[in-house]
Structure formats: structure tokens, C-alpha cells
């Protein structure tokens, strides 16, 4: 009975929305550029984290990452790189404007964290 009162058309499936988002050239280009910057920031995060820890100036603040570091030693680097690969693939697969906006905000925040890491390691 509820379906009799439906006033909106049925929603597109996620796959249909992803296809439509990829069809927009600008979205695809922005997604590739954002993923490129994201992976550079991710690598800098690894370098800055290692530097701050090795110099004895900091500890990993993220409790989940700290647990991975404690359990797997240098394997945390592979886990982080794998997660970056998965996230990069997701953004390229679904470059919707909302996804890209949230993603670029996350990249910016992570970039600020990386800058702070380098400041702690070398400037403080």
C-alpha cells in the first residue's frame, strides 16, 4: 500500500550513479588529480611518521595504526599503502562531486597532519 503513494521515481543503483559520474570528464580529471595528490600526501605521511618516531620525538597518535605498528612492525607501511590503493580505486570508480568534495577535504586535513609531523620531527 505504501508504494501507491510513492511520488519520487525509484533511485538509481550505485553502479548507475558511478557510471554517470565517470561520464563527466571534469569529474574524472578531478578524481585522477585528487588521487595523485592523495598518494603523494600518503607517502609523505609515511616518511614523516617514520622520521618523528625514529628521532624519538613522537609516537603514533592513531590508536588503530599504533596497534598495527606494534603487531606487524614495518608491515604497517604495506597495510597503509594497500589501504591507499583501495581508497584511490574507490574514488576513481565513483568520482561523484560529493565524493570528490569529501575526499579533497580529507586530503587537506591529512596534509596538515603531515606538515605537523614534519614540524615535530625536524622543526620543533
N, CA, C and O atoms as a GROMACS GRO file, in nm:
protein
  496
    1UNK      N    1   0.081  -0.118   0.000
    1UNK     CA    2   0.000   0.000   0.000
    1UNK      C    3   0.086   0.126   0.000
    1UNK      O    4   0.049   0.227  -0.060
    2UNK      N    5   0.200   0.121   0.067
    2UNK     CA    6   0.288   0.236   0.072
    2UNK      C    7   0.336   0.272  -0.068
    2UNK      O    8   0.352   0.390  -0.100
    3UNK      N    9   0.358   0.173  -0.152
    3UNK     CA   10   0.409   0.200  -0.286
    3UNK      C   11   0.309   0.277  -0.371
    3UNK      O   12   0.347   0.339  -0.470
    4UNK      N   13   0.182   0.275  -0.335
    4UNK     CA   14   0.083   0.350  -0.409
    4UNK      C   15   0.102   0.501  -0.394
    4UNK      O   16   0.063   0.578  -0.482
    5UNK      N   17   0.164   0.542  -0.286
    5UNK     CA   18   0.180   0.683  -0.257
    5UNK      C   19   0.318   0.737  -0.293
    5UNK      O   20   0.351   0.852  -0.264
    6UNK      N   21   0.396   0.656  -0.355
    6UNK     CA   22   0.532   0.699  -0.392
    6UNK      C   23   0.523   0.813  -0.493
    6UNK      O   24   0.456   0.802  -0.596
    7UNK      N   25   0.590   0.922  -0.462
    7UNK     CA   26   0.587   1.037  -0.551
    7UNK      C   27   0.720   1.057  -0.624
    7UNK      O   28   0.724   1.126  -0.726
    8UNK      N   29   0.826   0.997  -0.574
    8UNK     CA   30   0.957   1.012  -0.637
    8UNK      C   31   0.984   0.890  -0.726
    8UNK      O   32   0.938   0.780  -0.696
    9UNK      N   33   1.057   0.911  -0.833
    9UNK     CA   34   1.095   0.796  -0.915
    9UNK      C   35   1.194   0.709  -0.837
    9UNK      O   36   1.261   0.758  -0.746
   10UNK      N   37   1.204   0.581  -0.871
   10UNK     CA   38   1.298   0.494  -0.800
   10UNK      C   39   1.442   0.545  -0.814
   10UNK      O   40   1.480   0.598  -0.919
   11UNK      N   41   1.519   0.529  -0.711
   11UNK     CA   42   1.658   0.575  -0.712
   11UNK      C   43   1.743   0.489  -0.805
   11UNK      O   44   1.718   0.370  -0.825
   12UNK      N   45   1.844   0.554  -0.861
   12UNK     CA   46   1.939   0.480  -0.942
   12UNK      C   47   2.021   0.389  -0.851
   12UNK      O   48   2.039   0.417  -0.732
   13UNK      N   49   2.070   0.282  -0.909
   13UNK     CA   50   2.159   0.197  -0.832
   13UNK      C   51   2.294   0.267  -0.820
   13UNK      O   52   2.324   0.359  -0.896
   14UNK      N   53   2.373   0.222  -0.726
   14UNK     CA   54   2.505   0.281  -0.706
   14UNK      C   55   2.590   0.267  -0.832
   14UNK      O   56   2.664   0.359  -0.869
   15UNK      N   57   2.581   0.154  -0.898
   15UNK     CA   58   2.658   0.133  -1.021
   15UNK      C   59   2.616   0.232  -1.129
   15UNK      O   60   2.700   0.283  -1.203
   16UNK      N   61   2.486   0.259  -1.139
   16UNK     CA   62   2.438   0.357  -1.238
   16UNK      C   63   2.489   0.497  -1.204
   16UNK      O   64   2.528   0.572  -1.293
   17UNK      N   65   2.487   0.531  -1.076
   17UNK     CA   66   2.537   0.662  -1.034
   17UNK      C   67   2.687   0.675  -1.062
   17UNK      O   68   2.734   0.780  -1.104
   18UNK      N   69   2.761   0.567  -1.038
   18UNK     CA   70   2.905   0.570  -1.064
   18UNK      C   71   2.933   0.586  -1.213
   18UNK      O   72   3.023   0.661  -1.252
   19UNK      N   73   2.857   0.516  -1.295
   19UNK     CA   74   2.874   0.528  -1.440
   19UNK      C   75   2.846   0.671  -1.486
   19UNK      O   76   2.919   0.726  -1.567
   20UNK      N   77   2.740   0.729  -1.433
   20UNK     CA   78   2.705   0.867  -1.469
   20UNK      C   79   2.814   0.964  -1.422
   20UNK      O   80   2.847   1.059  -1.494
   21UNK      N   81   2.868   0.943  -1.303
   21UNK     CA   82   2.973   1.031  -1.251
   21UNK      C   83   3.100   1.020  -1.335
   21UNK      O   84   3.166   1.121  -1.361
   22UNK      N   85   3.134   0.898  -1.378
   22UNK     CA   86   3.254   0.880  -1.460
   22UNK      C   87   3.236   0.938  -1.600
   22UNK      O   88   3.335   0.972  -1.665
   23UNK      N   89   3.112   0.950  -1.646
   23UNK     CA   90   3.086   1.004  -1.779
   23UNK      C   91   3.122   1.153  -1.786
   23UNK      O   92   3.154   1.204  -1.893
   24UNK      N   93   3.115   1.221  -1.673
   24UNK     CA   94   3.154   1.362  -1.670
   24UNK      C   95   3.305   1.374  -1.672
   24UNK      O   96   3.373   1.334  -1.578
   25UNK      N   97   3.358   1.430  -1.780
   25UNK     CA   98   3.503   1.440  -1.798
   25UNK      C   99   3.570   1.516  -1.684
   25UNK      O  100   3.677   1.477  -1.636
   26UNK      N  101   3.508   1.623  -1.640
   26UNK     CA  102   3.568   1.704  -1.533
   26UNK      C  103   3.580   1.622  -1.406
   26UNK      O  104   3.682   1.626  -1.338
   27UNK      N  105   3.476   1.547  -1.372
   27UNK     CA  106   3.480   1.464  -1.252
   27UNK      C  107   3.596   1.364  -1.260
   27UNK      O  108   3.668   1.344  -1.162
   28UNK      N  109   3.612   1.302  -1.376
   28UNK     CA  110   3.718   1.202  -1.392
   28UNK      C  111   3.856   1.265  -1.379
   28UNK      O  112   3.944   1.209  -1.314
   29UNK      N  113   3.874   1.382  -1.438
   29UNK     CA  114   4.004   1.451  -1.430
   29UNK      C  115   4.032   1.495  -1.286
   29UNK      O  116   4.143   1.478  -1.237
   30UNK      N  117   3.932   1.551  -1.221
   30UNK     CA  118   3.949   1.594  -1.081
   30UNK      C  119   3.979   1.472  -0.993
   30UNK      O  120   4.064   1.480  -0.904
   31UNK      N  121   3.912   1.361  -1.018
   31UNK     CA  122   3.937   1.239  -0.940
   31UNK      C  123   4.081   1.192  -0.957
   31UNK      O  124   4.147   1.159  -0.859
   32UNK      N  125   4.129   1.189  -1.081
   32UNK     CA  126   4.267   1.145  -1.104
   32UNK      C  127   4.367   1.240  -1.038
   32UNK      O  128   4.465   1.195  -0.977
   33UNK      N  129   4.344   1.369  -1.049
   33UNK     CA  130   4.434   1.466  -0.986
   33UNK      C  131   4.431   1.452  -0.833
   33UNK      O  132   4.535   1.454  -0.768
   34UNK      N  133   4.312   1.436  -0.778
   34UNK     CA  134   4.298   1.422  -0.632
   34UNK      C  135   4.366   1.294  -0.584
   34UNK      O  136   4.431   1.294  -0.480
   35UNK      N  137   4.349   1.186  -0.658
   35UNK     CA  138   4.413   1.059  -0.621
   35UNK      C  139   4.565   1.072  -0.627
   35UNK      O  140   4.636   1.020  -0.542
   36UNK      N  141   4.615   1.143  -0.728
   36UNK     CA  142   4.759   1.166  -0.739
   36UNK      C  143   4.810   1.241  -0.616
   36UNK      O  144   4.909   1.200  -0.554
   37UNK      N  145   4.744   1.350  -0.580
   37UNK     CA  146   4.784   1.429  -0.463
   37UNK      C  147   4.769   1.346  -0.336
   37UNK      O  148   4.855   1.351  -0.247
   38UNK      N  149   4.660   1.270  -0.327
   38UNK     CA  150   4.635   1.186  -0.210
   38UNK      C  151   4.750   1.088  -0.187
   38UNK      O  152   4.794   1.068  -0.074
   39UNK      N  153   4.797   1.026  -0.294
   39UNK     CA  154   4.904   0.929  -0.279
   39UNK      C  155   5.038   0.995  -0.245
   39UNK      O  156   5.118   0.936  -0.173
   40UNK      N  157   5.061   1.114  -0.294
   40UNK     CA  158   5.182   1.188  -0.254
   40UNK      C  159   5.174   1.222  -0.105
   40UNK      O  160   5.270   1.203  -0.031
   41UNK      N  161   5.060   1.274  -0.062
   41UNK     CA  162   5.041   1.306   0.080
   41UNK      C  163   5.054   1.180   0.165
   41UNK      O  164   5.112   1.184   0.273
   42UNK      N  165   5.001   1.069   0.116
   42UNK     CA  166   5.012   0.942   0.189
   42UNK      C  167   5.156   0.897   0.206
   42UNK      O  168   5.194   0.851   0.313
   43UNK      N  169   5.236   0.911   0.100
   43UNK     CA  170   5.377   0.875   0.109
   43UNK      C  171   5.450   0.969   0.206
   43UNK      O  172   5.533   0.925   0.285
   44UNK      N  173   5.418   1.098   0.198
   44UNK     CA  174   5.479   1.194   0.290
   44UNK      C  175   5.438   1.165   0.434
   44UNK      O  176   5.515   1.188   0.527
   45UNK      N  177   5.316   1.114   0.453
   45UNK     CA  178   5.270   1.076   0.586
   45UNK      C  179   5.356   0.962   0.640
   45UNK      O  180   5.395   0.962   0.757
   46UNK      N  181   5.385   0.865   0.555
   46UNK     CA  182   5.471   0.753   0.596
   46UNK      C  183   5.610   0.806   0.635
   46UNK      O  184   5.662   0.772   0.741
   47UNK      N  185   5.669   0.887   0.547
   47UNK     CA  186   5.803   0.940   0.575
   47UNK      C  187   5.806   1.025   0.702
   47UNK      O  188   5.897   1.012   0.783
   48UNK      N  189   5.706   1.111   0.718
   48UNK     CA  190   5.705   1.199   0.836
   48UNK      C  191   5.681   1.121   0.964
   48UNK      O  192   5.738   1.154   1.068
   49UNK      N  193   5.598   1.019   0.957
   49UNK     CA  194   5.573   0.935   1.075
   49UNK      C  195   5.699   0.861   1.115
   49UNK      O  196   5.736   0.858   1.232
   50UNK      N  197   5.765   0.800   1.017
   50UNK     CA  198   5.889   0.727   1.046
   50UNK      C  199   5.992   0.823   1.104
   50UNK      O  200   6.059   0.790   1.203
   51UNK      N  201   6.007   0.940   1.044
   51UNK     CA  202   6.106   1.037   1.092
   51UNK      C  203   6.079   1.077   1.236
   51UNK      O  204   6.170   1.076   1.319
   52UNK      N  205   5.954   1.112   1.266
   52UNK     CA  206   5.921   1.158   1.402
   52UNK      C  207   5.941   1.046   1.504
   52UNK      O  208   5.987   1.072   1.616
   53UNK      N  209   5.907   0.923   1.468
   53UNK     CA  210   5.922   0.811   1.562
   53UNK      C  211   6.069   0.774   1.578
   53UNK      O  212   6.117   0.756   1.690
   54UNK      N  213   6.141   0.763   1.466
   54UNK     CA  214   6.283   0.724   1.471
   54UNK      C  215   6.368   0.827   1.546
   54UNK      O  216   6.464   0.791   1.614
   55UNK      N  217   6.333   0.953   1.533
   55UNK     CA  218   6.407   1.057   1.604
   55UNK      C  219   6.366   1.066   1.751
   55UNK      O  220   6.423   1.144   1.828
   56UNK      N  221   6.266   0.987   1.790
   56UNK     CA  222   6.222   0.984   1.929
   56UNK      C  223   6.142   1.106   1.971
   56UNK      O  224   6.131   1.135   2.090
   57UNK      N  225   6.087   1.176   1.875
   57UNK     CA  226   6.014   1.299   1.907
   57UNK      C  227   5.863   1.280   1.914
   57UNK      O  228   5.791   1.370   1.958
   58UNK      N  229   5.815   1.163   1.872
   58UNK     CA  230   5.670   1.142   1.870
   58UNK      C  231   5.637   0.994   1.874
   58UNK      O  232   5.723   0.908   1.854
   59UNK      N  233   5.511   0.967   1.898
   59UNK     CA  234   5.454   0.834   1.888
   59UNK      C  235   5.333   0.844   1.797
   59UNK      O  236   5.277   0.952   1.779
   60UNK      N  237   5.294   0.732   1.739
   60UNK     CA  238   5.174   0.732   1.654
   60UNK      C  239   5.053   0.767   1.740
   60UNK      O  240   5.028   0.703   1.842
   61UNK      N  241   4.977   0.869   1.699
   61UNK     CA  242   4.861   0.915   1.775
   61UNK      C  243   4.736   0.833   1.746
   61UNK      O  244   4.648   0.822   1.831
   62UNK      N  245   4.727   0.776   1.626
   62UNK     CA  246   4.610   0.698   1.588
   62UNK      C  247   4.618   0.561   1.655
   62UNK      O  248   4.710   0.484   1.625
   63UNK      N  249   4.524   0.528   1.745
   63UNK     CA  250   4.534   0.401   1.818
   63UNK      C  251   4.525   0.278   1.728
   63UNK      O  252   4.589   0.176   1.755
   64UNK      N  253   4.447   0.286   1.622
   64UNK     CA  254   4.438   0.173   1.529
   64UNK      C  255   4.572   0.151   1.458
   64UNK      O  256   4.620   0.038   1.450
   65UNK      N  257   4.631   0.258   1.409
   65UNK     CA  258   4.760   0.248   1.340
   65UNK      C  259   4.869   0.205   1.438
   65UNK      O  260   4.958   0.129   1.402
   66UNK      N  261   4.862   0.254   1.562
   66UNK     CA  262   4.959   0.215   1.665
   66UNK      C  263   4.953   0.064   1.688
   66UNK      O  264   5.057  -0.001   1.700
   67UNK      N  265   4.831   0.008   1.693
   67UNK     CA  266   4.815  -0.136   1.713
   67UNK      C  267   4.873  -0.213   1.594
   67UNK      O  268   4.938  -0.316   1.613
   68UNK      N  269   4.850  -0.164   1.473
   68UNK     CA  270   4.905  -0.230   1.354
   68UNK      C  271   5.057  -0.223   1.357
   68UNK      O  272   5.125  -0.321   1.325
   69UNK      N  273   5.112  -0.108   1.395
   69UNK     CA  274   5.258  -0.092   1.404
   69UNK      C  275   5.317  -0.188   1.506
   69UNK      O  276   5.419  -0.252   1.481
   70UNK      N  277   5.252  -0.198   1.622
   70UNK     CA  278   5.302  -0.286   1.728
   70UNK      C  279   5.294  -0.433   1.687
   70UNK      O  280   5.384  -0.511   1.717
   71UNK      N  281   5.187  -0.469   1.619
   71UNK     CA  282   5.166  -0.609   1.582
   71UNK      C  283   5.248  -0.653   1.461
   71UNK      O  284   5.291  -0.768   1.453
   72UNK      N  285   5.271  -0.562   1.367
   72UNK     CA  286   5.332  -0.603   1.240
   72UNK      C  287   5.463  -0.533   1.207
   72UNK      O  288   5.518  -0.555   1.100
   73UNK      N  289   5.512  -0.451   1.297
   73UNK     CA  290   5.639  -0.383   1.271
   73UNK      C  291   5.633  -0.302   1.142
   73UNK      O  292   5.537  -0.228   1.121
   74UNK      N  293   5.734  -0.317   1.056
   74UNK     CA  294   5.735  -0.240   0.932
   74UNK      C  295   5.622  -0.277   0.834
   74UNK      O  296   5.601  -0.209   0.735
   75UNK      N  297   5.551  -0.385   0.863
   75UNK     CA  298   5.438  -0.425   0.778
   75UNK      C  299   5.327  -0.321   0.774
   75UNK      O  300   5.242  -0.324   0.685
   76UNK      N  301   5.327  -0.229   0.870
   76UNK     CA  302   5.225  -0.124   0.870
   76UNK      C  303   5.233  -0.040   0.744
   76UNK      O  304   5.133   0.014   0.698
   77UNK      N  305   5.355  -0.028   0.689
   77UNK     CA  306   5.371   0.052   0.567
   77UNK      C  307   5.295  -0.013   0.452
   77UNK      O  308   5.226   0.055   0.377
   78UNK      N  309   5.308  -0.145   0.439
   78UNK     CA  310   5.234  -0.217   0.335
   78UNK      C  311   5.084  -0.206   0.355
   78UNK      O  312   5.009  -0.190   0.258
   79UNK      N  313   5.040  -0.216   0.480
   79UNK     CA  314   4.896  -0.204   0.508
   79UNK      C  315   4.844  -0.066   0.471
   79UNK      O  316   4.736  -0.053   0.414
   80UNK      N  317   4.921   0.037   0.503
   80UNK     CA  318   4.880   0.174   0.469
   80UNK      C  319   4.877   0.194   0.319
   80UNK      O  320   4.783   0.254   0.266
   81UNK      N  321   4.978   0.145   0.249
   81UNK     CA  322   4.982   0.158   0.103
   81UNK      C  323   4.867   0.082   0.038
   81UNK      O  324   4.808   0.128  -0.060
   82UNK      N  325   4.834  -0.036   0.092
   82UNK     CA  326   4.721  -0.113   0.038
   82UNK      C  327   4.591  -0.037   0.059
   82UNK      O  328   4.507  -0.032  -0.032
   83UNK      N  329   4.573   0.020   0.176
   83UNK     CA  330   4.452   0.098   0.202
   83UNK      C  331   4.444   0.219   0.109
   83UNK      O  332   4.336   0.252   0.060
   84UNK      N  333   4.557   0.284   0.084
   84UNK     CA  334   4.559   0.395  -0.011
   84UNK      C  335   4.516   0.348  -0.150
   84UNK      O  336   4.443   0.418  -0.220
   85UNK      N  337   4.563   0.230  -0.191
   85UNK     CA  338   4.526   0.176  -0.322
   85UNK      C  339   4.376   0.151  -0.330
   85UNK      O  340   4.312   0.184  -0.430
   86UNK      N  341   4.319   0.094  -0.225
   86UNK     CA  342   4.174   0.067  -0.223
   86UNK      C  343   4.096   0.198  -0.230
   86UNK      O  344   4.002   0.210  -0.309
   87UNK      N  345   4.133   0.295  -0.149
   87UNK     CA  346   4.062   0.424  -0.149
   87UNK      C  347   4.077   0.494  -0.283
   87UNK      O  348   3.980   0.550  -0.334
   88UNK      N  349   4.196   0.490  -0.340
   88UNK     CA  350   4.217   0.551  -0.472
   88UNK      C  351   4.126   0.488  -0.576
   88UNK      O  352   4.065   0.558  -0.657
   89UNK      N  353   4.117   0.356  -0.574
   89UNK     CA  354   4.030   0.286  -0.668
   89UNK      C  355   3.884   0.324  -0.649
   89UNK      O  356   3.810   0.340  -0.747
   90UNK      N  357   3.842   0.337  -0.525
   90UNK     CA  358   3.703   0.374  -0.499
   90UNK      C  359   3.670   0.513  -0.552
   90UNK      O  360   3.564   0.535  -0.609
   91UNK      N  361   3.763   0.607  -0.534
   91UNK     CA  362   3.739   0.744  -0.580
   91UNK      C  363   3.737   0.749  -0.732
   91UNK      O  364   3.653   0.817  -0.791
   92UNK      N  365   3.828   0.677  -0.796
   92UNK     CA  366   3.830   0.675  -0.943
   92UNK      C  367   3.705   0.606  -0.996
   92UNK      O  368   3.652   0.647  -1.100
   93UNK      N  369   3.657   0.502  -0.928
   93UNK     CA  370   3.537   0.430  -0.973
   93UNK      C  371   3.412   0.515  -0.957
   93UNK      O  372   3.321   0.507  -1.040
   94UNK      N  373   3.406   0.598  -0.852
   94UNK     CA  374   3.285   0.677  -0.825
   94UNK      C  375   3.321   0.824  -0.802
   94UNK      O  376   3.316   0.871  -0.689
   95UNK      N  377   3.358   0.896  -0.909
   95UNK     CA  378   3.401   1.035  -0.894
   95UNK      C  379   3.286   1.135  -0.888
   95UNK      O  380   3.286   1.236  -0.959
   96UNK      N  381   3.190   1.108  -0.804
   96UNK     CA  382   3.077   1.199  -0.785
   96UNK      C  383   3.127   1.325  -0.715
   96UNK      O  384   3.224   1.320  -0.639
   97UNK      N  385   3.063   1.437  -0.740
   97UNK     CA  386   3.107   1.564  -0.681
   97UNK      C  387   3.110   1.560  -0.529
   97UNK      O  388   3.201   1.616  -0.467
   98UNK      N  389   3.013   1.495  -0.469
   98UNK     CA  390   3.011   1.485  -0.322
   98UNK      C  391   3.130   1.404  -0.274
   98UNK      O  392   3.196   1.442  -0.177
   99UNK      N  393   3.158   1.293  -0.340
   99UNK     CA  394   3.273   1.209  -0.304
   99UNK      C  395   3.402   1.290  -0.319
   99UNK      O  396   3.488   1.286  -0.231
  100UNK      N  397   3.414   1.362  -0.430
  100UNK     CA  398   3.536   1.440  -0.454
  100UNK      C  399   3.552   1.553  -0.352
  100UNK      O  400   3.664   1.583  -0.311
  101UNK      N  401   3.442   1.614  -0.312
  101UNK     CA  402   3.449   1.721  -0.212
  101UNK      C  403   3.498   1.667  -0.078
  101UNK      O  404   3.589   1.723  -0.018
  102UNK      N  405   3.438   1.558  -0.033
  102UNK     CA  406   3.479   1.497   0.094
  102UNK      C  407   3.624   1.449   0.085
  102UNK      O  408   3.701   1.465   0.180
  103UNK      N  409   3.659   1.389  -0.029
  103UNK     CA  410   3.794   1.337  -0.049
  103UNK      C  411   3.898   1.449  -0.045
  103UNK      O  412   4.002   1.434   0.019
  104UNK      N  413   3.870   1.560  -0.111
  104UNK     CA  414   3.967   1.670  -0.111
  104UNK      C  415   3.978   1.734   0.028
  104UNK      O  416   4.086   1.780   0.066
  105UNK      N  417   3.869   1.739   0.101
  105UNK     CA  418   3.877   1.788   0.239
  105UNK      C  419   3.962   1.695   0.325
  105UNK      O  420   4.042   1.741   0.407
  106UNK      N  421   3.946   1.564   0.305
  106UNK     CA  422   4.027   1.467   0.378
  106UNK      C  423   4.175   1.478   0.342
  106UNK      O  424   4.261   1.467   0.428
  107UNK      N  425   4.204   1.500   0.213
  107UNK     CA  426   4.342   1.518   0.169
  107UNK      C  427   4.402   1.642   0.236
  107UNK      O  428   4.516   1.640   0.283
  108UNK      N  429   4.325   1.750   0.240
  108UNK     CA  430   4.372   1.873   0.302
  108UNK      C  431   4.402   1.852   0.450
  108UNK      O  432   4.507   1.894   0.499
  109UNK      N  433   4.311   1.787   0.521
  109UNK     CA  434   4.333   1.759   0.663
  109UNK      C  435   4.456   1.671   0.682
  109UNK      O  436   4.538   1.696   0.770
  110UNK      N  437   4.469   1.567   0.599
  110UNK     CA  438   4.585   1.479   0.610
  110UNK      C  439   4.714   1.555   0.578
  110UNK      O  440   4.817   1.531   0.640
  111UNK      N  441   4.708   1.646   0.482
  111UNK     CA  442   4.824   1.728   0.450
  111UNK      C  443   4.867   1.814   0.568
  111UNK      O  444   4.986   1.830   0.594
  112UNK      N  445   4.770   1.868   0.641
  112UNK     CA  446   4.801   1.947   0.761
  112UNK      C  447   4.865   1.859   0.868
  112UNK      O  448   4.956   1.902   0.939
  113UNK      N  449   4.817   1.737   0.880
  113UNK     CA  450   4.876   1.642   0.976
  113UNK      C  451   5.020   1.611   0.938
  113UNK      O  452   5.108   1.605   1.023
  114UNK      N  453   5.043   1.590   0.809
  114UNK     CA  454   5.179   1.561   0.761
  114UNK      C  455   5.272   1.680   0.788
  114UNK      O  456   5.385   1.661   0.833
  115UNK      N  457   5.224   1.801   0.762
  115UNK     CA  458   5.305   1.920   0.792
  115UNK      C  459   5.339   1.924   0.941
  115UNK      O  460   5.452   1.957   0.978
  116UNK      N  461   5.242   1.892   1.025
  116UNK     CA  462   5.266   1.889   1.169
  116UNK      C  463   5.369   1.782   1.205
  116UNK      O  464   5.456   1.804   1.288
  117UNK      N  465   5.358   1.665   1.141
  117UNK     CA  466   5.456   1.558   1.166
  117UNK      C  467   5.597   1.604   1.134
  117UNK      O  468   5.689   1.582   1.213
  118UNK      N  469   5.614   1.667   1.018
  118UNK     CA  470   5.747   1.716   0.981
  118UNK      C  471   5.795   1.824   1.077
  118UNK      O  472   5.913   1.830   1.111
  119UNK      N  473   5.704   1.910   1.121
  119UNK     CA  474   5.741   2.014   1.216
  119UNK      C  475   5.787   1.951   1.347
  119UNK      O  476   5.886   1.995   1.406
  120UNK      N  477   5.716   1.848   1.393
  120UNK     CA  478   5.755   1.778   1.516
  120UNK      C  479   5.891   1.711   1.497
  120UNK      O  480   5.977   1.720   1.585
  121UNK      N  481   5.910   1.646   1.383
  121UNK     CA  482   6.033   1.571   1.360
  121UNK      C  483   6.155   1.661   1.342
  121UNK      O  484   6.262   1.632   1.394
  122UNK      N  485   6.139   1.770   1.269
  122UNK     CA  486   6.256   1.849   1.230
  122UNK      C  487   6.256   1.995   1.276
  122UNK      O  488   6.361   2.058   1.282
  123UNK      N  489   6.138   2.047   1.310
  123UNK     CA  490   6.135   2.190   1.337
  123UNK      C  491   6.108   2.229   1.479
  123UNK      O  492   6.126   2.345   1.516
  124UNK      N  493   6.065   2.133   1.560
  124UNK     CA  494   6.023   2.172   1.694
  124UNK      C  495   6.128   2.160   1.791
  124UNK      O  496   6.106   2.189   1.909
   0.00000   0.00000   0.00000
